[in-house]
Amino acid sequence: MKTIKIGLLGCGTVGTGVIQVLEKNRHSITTKAGAILEITKILVRDINKKRDISEKINLTSNPNDILDDPEIEIVIEVMGGIDPAKEYILKALRQGKSVVTANKDLLATHGKELFEAASESRVDLRFEASVGGGIPIIGPLKDSLAGNEIQKVMGIINGTTNYILTKMKNENSEFSQVLAQAQKLGYAEADPTSDIEGLDAARKIAILASIAFNSRVTFSDVFSEGIAKITSKDIMYANELGYTIKLLGMAQQENGVIQVRVHPAFIPNNHPLANVNDVYNAIYVQGDAVGDAMFFGQGAGQLPTASAVIGDLIEIAKDLTKGVCDKTYCTCFEHKKVKPISEIKTKYYLRLTVTDRPGVLANIASVFANQEVSIASVVQKRKCDQVAEIVLITHEVKEANLQDALSIIKSLSSVIKVNNVIRVEGLLDGSGSDGE
């Protein structure tokens, strides 16, 4: 049986997981791949650090020991970050080596350049692990659902923020408390900015949107807003109204125009995504032929991510044993416009603190009306010490109109503070409305 030699760039959490899964399931993996898959060299920072890996594997701190080795046919990149990962992957591809990567940062920013290099060298570039950890979503979008016109892809694609929002709801806790708890448990990084500001999810939804809509969407195209402003009060009001707050990555297309965004949202409690809790991820796809489909599972972690990497590795190995190459072609063959956030329409939840005197609500309603913002309901009005808290839900409105109205409302003497503004996403009928 053919032996396929592999170089591994990085031996951290995911890299170690890849080695473990490959060894644990070696017999079935070999049978499925039709070849013996052998990691022969690993790029590490410190070759003297003790690691629980086979002595047969050579450790090196020089990337060229892998990239220039003619016997290595596949390179797995699990280093993360843009540099030097980009340089290493491009060199591997140009040297005629297929690549498996979990690098969402790189793909969401430089995917076009990477795919062009793979195409020129007629090798494969696979990246299932870049979105959703162990959840298979890249393959289904590229292959199983390829016959569909995908209308919408949305999901909970960051486990850290989902864990935080779940705990805030279940324990009536505030954001800072739960973030500290998540960091202590290892669910959040010491610097959690990428997760809590929605940047991690923005990179992932850019990748999914590019595949789903056959048009290049990059990280810079994605509007992103994080969860740091969400309070227990907002979660309480959401629950009273029949909603759950989730950080969503959302992408949809209509009439050849794409909208793609990441932000907290009220979603109806009867939507499947509302019951995805803790560190779990779920991705909801709407196609014209398949209808609605949802992919659920562990969106990160050592072994789930390694599972996706090994799946890609097997597919490339199967191709190599059959003399097939360049199967993972770039799907971005169209050039669609990305709609700016200012043009997107949705409903909004607003929580304001105002002075408790007659006519305040009427003044606010007048400002909204002048900016073509229609109020669907005034949900609560709670008084305390000469101030009142007002919670409003708008009808569907253009983002630019709402922001114009808010800029005026914030200047009113009767408005002490606009505490929060959160989008309300129905998700059920594809229109941004929940049909009410």
C-alpha positions as CSV (number, residue, x, y, z in Angstrom):
1,M,0.0,0.0,0.0
2,K,1.2,3.5,-0.9
3,T,2.6,5.6,2.0
4,I,1.8,9.3,1.8
5,K,4.3,11.5,3.8
6,I,2.9,14.5,5.6
7,G,4.5,17.6,7.1
8,L,2.7,19.3,10.1
9,L,3.2,23.0,10.6
10,G,2.5,23.6,14.3
11,C,2.2,21.2,17.2
12,G,0.0,23.0,19.7
13,T,-3.5,22.0,20.8
14,V,-4.9,21.2,17.3
15,G,-1.6,19.7,16.0
16,T,-1.4,17.4,18.9
17,G,-5.0,16.4,18.4
18,V,-4.3,15.5,14.7
19,I,-1.5,13.2,15.8
20,Q,-3.7,11.6,18.4
21,V,-6.6,10.9,16.1
22,L,-4.4,9.7,13.3
23,E,-2.8,7.2,15.7
24,K,-6.0,6.1,17.5
25,N,-8.0,5.4,14.4
26,R,-5.0,4.4,12.2
27,H,-6.5,1.2,10.8
28,S,-9.8,2.7,9.7
29,I,-8.2,5.9,8.4
30,T,-5.7,3.8,6.3
31,T,-8.5,1.7,4.9
32,K,-10.6,4.8,4.0
33,A,-7.7,6.7,2.5
34,G,-6.4,3.7,0.6
35,A,-2.9,4.7,1.8
36,I,-0.7,4.8,4.9
37,L,-0.7,8.4,6.2
38,E,2.6,9.1,7.9
39,I,3.5,12.4,9.6
40,T,7.3,12.5,9.1
41,K,8.2,16.1,10.1
42,I,6.7,18.7,12.4
43,L,7.6,22.4,12.5
44,V,7.8,23.6,16.1
45,R,9.2,26.6,17.9
46,D,11.2,24.6,20.4
47,I,12.6,21.3,19.3
48,N,13.8,20.5,22.9
49,K,10.3,20.8,24.5
50,K,9.1,17.4,25.7
51,R,6.1,16.1,23.6
52,D,4.1,12.9,23.7
53,I,4.7,11.9,20.1
54,S,6.5,9.1,18.3
55,E,10.2,9.3,18.2
56,K,10.0,8.4,14.5
57,I,8.7,11.9,13.8
58,N,11.4,14.5,13.1
59,L,11.0,17.9,14.8
60,T,12.4,20.9,13.2
61,S,12.4,24.7,13.7
62,N,13.2,25.3,10.0
63,P,10.0,25.4,7.8
64,N,12.1,24.6,4.7
65,D,12.9,21.2,6.1
66,I,9.2,20.4,5.3
67,L,8.4,22.8,2.4
68,D,11.5,21.7,0.4
69,D,11.2,18.0,1.1
70,P,10.2,16.3,-2.2
71,E,8.9,13.2,-0.4
72,I,6.3,15.2,1.6
73,E,3.1,15.4,-0.5
74,I,0.7,17.0,2.0
75,V,1.2,19.8,4.4
76,I,-1.1,20.4,7.3
77,E,-1.1,24.0,8.7
78,V,-2.4,24.5,12.2
79,M,-0.2,27.4,13.3
80,G,-2.9,30.0,13.0
81,G,-2.5,33.7,12.2
82,I,-1.6,35.4,9.0
83,D,2.2,35.5,9.1
84,P,4.2,33.4,8.6
85,A,1.4,30.9,7.9
86,K,0.6,32.6,4.6
87,E,4.2,32.4,3.4
88,Y,4.5,28.8,4.3
89,I,1.2,27.7,2.7
90,L,1.9,29.6,-0.5
91,K,5.4,28.0,-0.7
92,A,3.9,24.5,-0.1
93,L,1.3,25.0,-2.8
94,R,3.9,26.3,-5.3
95,Q,6.1,23.3,-4.5
96,G,3.3,21.0,-5.6
97,K,2.1,20.0,-2.2
98,S,-1.6,19.8,-1.3
99,V,-2.5,21.7,1.9
100,V,-5.0,21.2,4.7
101,T,-5.5,24.3,6.9
102,A,-7.7,25.3,9.8
103,N,-6.7,29.0,9.4
104,K,-9.9,31.1,9.2
105,D,-7.9,34.4,9.6
106,L,-5.9,33.6,6.5
107,L,-8.7,32.3,4.4
108,A,-11.1,35.2,5.2
109,T,-8.4,37.7,4.2
110,H,-6.2,36.1,1.5
111,G,-8.4,33.2,0.2
112,K,-8.2,34.4,-3.4
113,E,-4.4,34.3,-3.4
114,L,-4.2,30.9,-1.8
115,F,-6.7,29.3,-4.2
116,E,-5.0,30.9,-7.2
117,A,-1.7,29.3,-6.1
118,A,-3.4,25.9,-5.6
119,S,-5.0,26.1,-9.0
120,E,-1.7,27.0,-10.8
121,S,0.1,24.1,-9.2
122,R,-2.9,21.7,-9.7
123,V,-3.0,20.7,-6.0
124,D,-5.7,20.7,-3.4
125,L,-6.4,23.2,-0.7
126,R,-8.9,22.0,1.9
127,F,-10.1,23.9,5.0
128,E,-13.1,22.2,6.6
129,A,-11.7,22.9,10.1
130,S,-11.6,26.7,9.5
131,V,-15.4,27.0,10.3
132,G,-17.3,25.1,12.9
133,G,-14.6,22.9,14.3
134,G,-15.8,19.3,13.9
135,I,-19.1,20.4,12.2
136,P,-19.0,19.4,8.5
137,I,-20.2,22.6,6.7
138,I,-17.6,23.5,4.0
139,G,-17.9,20.1,2.3
140,P,-21.7,20.2,2.3
141,L,-21.9,23.7,0.9
142,K,-19.3,22.9,-1.8
143,D,-20.6,19.5,-2.8
144,S,-23.8,18.1,-1.3
145,L,-25.7,21.4,-1.6
146,A,-24.1,22.5,-4.8
147,G,-27.3,22.1,-6.8
148,N,-29.1,24.7,-4.7
149,E,-29.3,28.4,-5.0
150,I,-28.4,29.2,-1.3
151,Q,-30.5,32.0,0.0
152,K,-29.3,32.3,3.5
153,V,-26.6,31.0,5.8
154,M,-26.7,32.0,9.5
155,G,-25.4,30.5,12.7
156,I,-23.9,30.5,16.1
157,I,-20.3,30.1,15.1
158,N,-18.4,31.2,18.2
159,G,-18.5,29.0,21.2
160,T,-17.1,31.5,23.7
161,T,-19.8,34.1,23.1
162,N,-22.5,31.4,23.1
163,Y,-21.2,30.1,26.4
164,I,-21.3,33.6,27.9
165,L,-24.8,34.4,26.7
166,T,-26.1,31.0,27.9
167,K,-24.7,31.5,31.4
168,M,-25.9,35.1,31.6
169,K,-29.5,33.8,30.8
170,N,-29.4,30.8,33.0
171,E,-27.7,32.4,36.0
172,N,-29.0,36.0,35.7
173,S,-25.4,37.1,35.6
174,E,-23.7,40.1,34.1
175,F,-21.2,39.9,31.1
176,S,-18.0,40.7,33.1
177,Q,-18.7,38.0,35.6
178,V,-19.3,35.3,33.1
179,L,-16.4,36.3,30.9
180,A,-14.1,35.9,33.9
181,Q,-15.6,32.5,34.5
182,A,-15.1,31.5,30.8
183,Q,-11.5,32.6,31.0
184,K,-10.9,30.5,34.1
185,L,-12.4,27.4,32.5
186,G,-10.4,27.9,29.3
187,Y,-13.4,28.8,27.1
188,A,-12.2,32.3,26.6
189,E,-8.6,33.6,25.8
190,A,-6.7,35.8,28.2
191,D,-7.3,38.5,25.5
192,P,-10.9,37.7,24.4
193,T,-11.3,40.6,21.9
194,S,-11.6,38.5,18.8
195,D,-14.4,36.4,20.3
196,I,-16.4,39.0,22.2
197,E,-16.2,41.7,19.6
198,G,-17.5,39.3,16.9
199,L,-14.2,39.3,14.8
200,D,-13.8,35.5,15.0
201,A,-17.4,35.0,13.8
202,A,-16.9,37.6,11.1
203,R,-14.0,35.7,9.6
204,K,-16.0,32.5,9.6
205,I,-19.2,34.0,8.0
206,A,-17.0,35.6,5.3
207,I,-15.8,32.1,4.4
208,L,-19.3,30.6,4.4
209,A,-20.8,33.5,2.4
210,S,-18.0,33.2,-0.3
211,I,-18.9,29.5,-0.8
212,A,-22.6,29.8,-0.4
213,F,-23.0,32.7,-2.9
214,N,-20.1,31.9,-5.3
215,S,-18.7,35.4,-4.8
216,R,-15.7,36.6,-2.8
217,V,-16.5,38.0,0.6
218,T,-13.6,39.0,2.8
219,F,-13.3,39.8,6.4
220,S,-13.3,43.6,5.7
221,D,-16.8,43.2,4.0
222,V,-18.4,41.9,7.2
223,F,-20.1,44.3,9.6
224,S,-19.3,43.1,13.2
225,E,-20.6,44.0,16.6
226,G,-19.9,42.2,19.8
227,I,-21.7,41.2,23.0
228,A,-20.0,43.3,25.6
229,K,-23.0,45.7,25.9
230,I,-25.5,42.9,26.6
231,T,-26.8,43.0,30.2
232,S,-29.0,40.8,32.3
233,K,-31.8,43.3,31.8
234,D,-31.7,42.9,28.0
235,I,-31.8,39.1,28.4
236,M,-34.8,39.4,30.8
237,Y,-36.7,41.6,28.4
238,A,-35.9,39.3,25.5
239,N,-37.3,36.3,27.5
240,E,-40.5,38.2,28.4
241,L,-41.0,39.0,24.7
242,G,-40.4,35.3,23.6
243,Y,-36.9,35.8,22.3
244,T,-33.4,34.6,23.1
245,I,-30.2,36.7,22.5
246,K,-27.5,35.0,20.4
247,L,-24.4,36.3,18.6
248,L,-25.2,35.5,15.0
249,G,-23.2,35.3,11.9
250,M,-25.7,36.1,9.1
251,A,-25.3,36.0,5.3
252,Q,-28.0,36.1,2.7
253,Q,-28.5,37.1,-0.9
254,E,-31.4,38.7,-2.7
255,N,-31.4,39.8,-6.3
256,G,-27.7,39.2,-6.7
257,V,-26.8,41.4,-3.7
258,I,-25.2,40.0,-0.6
259,Q,-25.6,41.1,3.0
260,V,-23.2,39.7,5.6
261,R,-23.0,40.7,9.3
262,V,-22.2,39.5,12.8
263,H,-24.0,41.0,15.8
264,P,-26.2,40.1,18.8
265,A,-29.8,39.5,17.9
266,F,-33.1,38.6,19.4
267,I,-34.3,35.4,17.8
268,P,-37.7,33.7,18.4
269,N,-37.6,31.0,21.1
270,N,-39.2,28.6,18.5
271,H,-36.3,28.8,16.1
272,P,-33.8,25.9,16.2
273,L,-30.8,28.2,16.9
274,A,-32.4,29.5,20.1
275,N,-31.8,26.2,21.8
276,V,-28.1,25.9,20.9
277,N,-26.4,26.5,24.2
278,D,-23.0,26.6,25.9
279,V,-20.0,26.1,23.7
280,Y,-21.9,24.4,20.9
281,N,-22.2,25.8,17.4
282,A,-24.9,25.5,14.8
283,I,-25.2,26.6,11.2
284,Y,-28.5,27.0,9.5
285,V,-28.7,26.9,5.7
286,Q,-31.6,27.8,3.5
287,G,-31.6,26.6,-0.1
288,D,-34.2,26.8,-2.9
289,A,-34.2,23.0,-3.3
290,V,-33.2,21.6,0.0
291,G,-35.3,24.0,2.1
292,D,-34.0,24.4,5.6
293,A,-31.0,22.4,7.0
294,M,-29.1,22.8,10.2
295,F,-25.6,21.5,11.2
296,F,-24.9,21.2,14.9
297,G,-22.0,20.2,17.0
298,Q,-18.8,21.2,18.8
299,G,-17.5,24.2,17.0
300,A,-14.0,24.2,18.5
301,G,-11.6,22.2,20.7
302,Q,-8.7,19.9,20.1
303,L,-10.4,16.7,18.9
304,P,-13.4,18.1,17.0
305,T,-11.1,20.4,15.0
306,A,-8.6,17.5,14.5
307,S,-11.6,15.4,13.2
308,A,-12.2,18.0,10.4
309,V,-8.5,18.1,9.6
310,I,-8.2,14.3,9.3
311,G,-11.3,14.2,7.1
312,D,-9.7,16.6,4.6
313,L,-6.5,14.6,4.8
314,I,-8.3,11.4,3.9
315,E,-10.0,13.1,0.9
316,I,-6.6,14.4,-0.5
317,A,-5.0,11.0,0.1
318,K,-7.8,9.3,-1.8
319,D,-7.2,11.6,-4.7
320,L,-3.4,11.1,-4.6
321,T,-3.8,7.3,-4.7
322,K,-6.0,7.7,-7.8
323,G,-3.9,10.2,-9.6
324,V,-6.6,12.9,-9.2
325,C,-5.7,16.5,-8.2
326,D,-7.1,20.0,-8.1
327,K,-10.6,18.9,-6.9
328,T,-11.1,21.7,-4.4
329,Y,-11.5,24.5,-6.9
330,C,-12.4,28.0,-5.9
331,T,-16.2,28.5,-6.0
332,C,-16.1,32.3,-6.2
333,F,-16.8,32.6,-9.9
334,E,-19.3,35.5,-9.6
335,H,-18.9,39.1,-8.5
336,K,-21.8,40.2,-6.4
337,K,-22.2,43.5,-4.5
338,V,-22.1,43.4,-0.7
339,K,-24.8,45.7,0.8
340,P,-23.5,48.1,3.4
341,I,-25.0,47.8,6.9
342,S,-26.7,51.2,6.5
343,E,-29.0,49.8,3.8
344,I,-30.0,46.7,5.6
345,K,-33.6,46.5,7.1
346,T,-34.6,44.7,10.2
347,K,-36.5,45.2,13.5
348,Y,-34.9,46.7,16.6
349,Y,-35.1,46.5,20.3
350,L,-34.3,49.7,22.2
351,R,-33.9,50.2,25.9
352,L,-33.8,53.8,27.1
353,T,-33.6,55.6,30.4
354,V,-35.7,58.8,30.4
355,T,-37.0,61.4,32.8
356,D,-40.4,60.5,34.2
357,R,-42.6,63.3,33.0
358,P,-45.5,63.6,30.6
359,G,-44.8,63.8,26.9
360,V,-41.5,62.1,26.9
361,L,-42.7,59.1,24.9
362,A,-44.6,61.3,22.5
363,N,-41.4,63.3,21.8
364,I,-39.4,60.1,21.1
365,A,-42.2,58.8,18.9
366,S,-42.3,62.0,16.9
367,V,-38.5,61.8,16.3
368,F,-38.9,58.3,15.1
369,A,-41.8,59.2,12.8
370,N,-39.8,62.0,11.2
371,Q,-37.0,59.5,10.4
372,E,-39.5,56.9,9.0
373,V,-39.1,54.6,12.0
374,S,-42.3,53.0,13.0
375,I,-42.8,51.8,16.6
376,A,-44.4,48.3,16.8
377,S,-44.8,48.3,20.6
378,V,-43.8,50.0,23.8
379,V,-43.1,46.9,25.8
380,Q,-42.3,48.1,29.3
381,K,-42.2,51.3,31.3
382,R,-40.6,50.9,34.7
383,K,-40.3,53.9,37.1
384,C,-37.7,54.5,39.8
385,D,-36.6,57.8,41.4
386,Q,-38.0,60.2,38.9
387,V,-36.7,58.2,35.9
388,A,-38.3,55.6,33.7
389,E,-37.0,52.8,31.6
390,I,-38.7,52.4,28.2
391,V,-38.4,49.4,26.0
392,L,-39.4,49.8,22.4
393,I,-39.7,47.3,19.5
394,T,-39.7,48.9,16.0
395,H,-41.2,47.6,12.8
396,E,-38.7,46.7,10.1
397,V,-36.7,49.7,9.3
398,K,-33.5,50.7,7.4
399,E,-30.4,50.9,9.6
400,A,-29.5,54.4,8.4
401,N,-32.9,55.7,9.4
402,L,-32.7,54.2,12.8
403,Q,-29.2,55.7,13.4
404,D,-30.4,59.1,12.3
405,A,-33.3,58.9,14.7
406,L,-31.0,57.8,17.6
407,S,-28.6,60.7,17.0
408,I,-31.5,63.1,17.6
409,I,-33.0,61.2,20.5
410,K,-29.7,61.1,22.3
411,S,-29.7,64.9,22.2
412,L,-33.2,65.3,23.8
413,S,-33.0,66.7,27.4
414,S,-35.6,64.1,28.5
415,V,-33.4,61.1,27.4
416,I,-30.8,60.3,30.0
417,K,-29.3,57.3,28.1
418,V,-29.9,55.0,25.2
419,N,-28.9,51.8,27.1
420,N,-28.9,49.3,24.2
421,V,-30.0,48.7,20.7
422,I,-30.2,45.1,19.5
423,R,-31.5,43.8,16.2
424,V,-34.5,41.6,16.1
425,E,-34.2,38.8,13.6
426,G,-37.2,36.7,12.8
427,L,-35.3,34.2,10.7
428,L,-38.4,32.1,9.9
429,D,-39.6,33.6,6.6
430,G,-36.3,34.8,5.1
431,S,-37.5,38.5,5.2
432,G,-36.0,39.7,8.4
433,S,-39.5,39.6,9.9
434,D,-40.9,36.9,12.1
435,G,-44.3,37.3,10.5
436,E,-46.0,39.2,13.3
